[in-house]
Amino acid sequence: MKDKPKKLCKLVKKDFLKDDLKEYVKLVNKPQYICDKCGRVANDKKNLCSTEEI
């Protein structure tokens, strides 16, 4: 069974950027969605809390 995708908002608060920058870049390198709460962008809407298509 696959793990549920983590939300970028929570990952960044847990030092995800410092710990795994390459993985973060994979999640945001071709953004299609933006979080209307925090402004983060992602390739997949599953990785954001509240999404709007770009």
C-alpha positions in Angstrom: 0.0 0.0 0.0 1.3 3.4 -0.9 1.9 6.1 1.7 -0.5 9.0 1.6 1.2 12.1 0.0 2.4 14.6 2.5 1.3 18.2 2.3 4.1 20.6 1.4 3.1 23.0 4.2 3.7 20.4 6.8 6.9 19.0 5.2 8.6 22.4 5.0 7.8 23.0 8.7 9.6 19.7 9.5 12.9 20.9 7.8 12.1 18.9 4.6 13.9 21.5 2.5 17.1 21.2 4.5 16.9 17.4 4.8 15.8 16.5 1.2 16.0 19.4 -1.2 16.2 17.1 -4.3 12.9 15.4 -3.4 11.3 18.9 -2.8 12.4 20.0 -6.2 10.7 17.0 -7.8 7.4 18.0 -6.1 7.5 21.6 -7.3 9.6 21.7 -10.6 6.6 22.0 -12.9 3.9 23.5 -10.8 0.3 23.1 -11.9 -1.4 24.1 -8.6 -1.0 26.8 -6.0 -2.2 26.7 -2.3 -4.6 29.6 -1.7 -3.7 29.5 2.0 0.1 29.6 2.0 1.1 30.3 -1.6 3.2 27.2 -2.2 3.1 25.6 -5.6 3.2 21.9 -6.6 3.0 19.6 -9.5 0.2 17.6 -7.9 -2.8 19.0 -6.0 -2.4 16.1 -3.5 0.7 17.9 -2.1 -1.1 21.1 -1.1 -3.7 21.9 1.5 -6.1 24.1 -0.5 -5.5 24.2 -4.2 -6.3 26.3 -7.2 -5.2 25.4 -10.7 -2.6 27.7 -12.2 
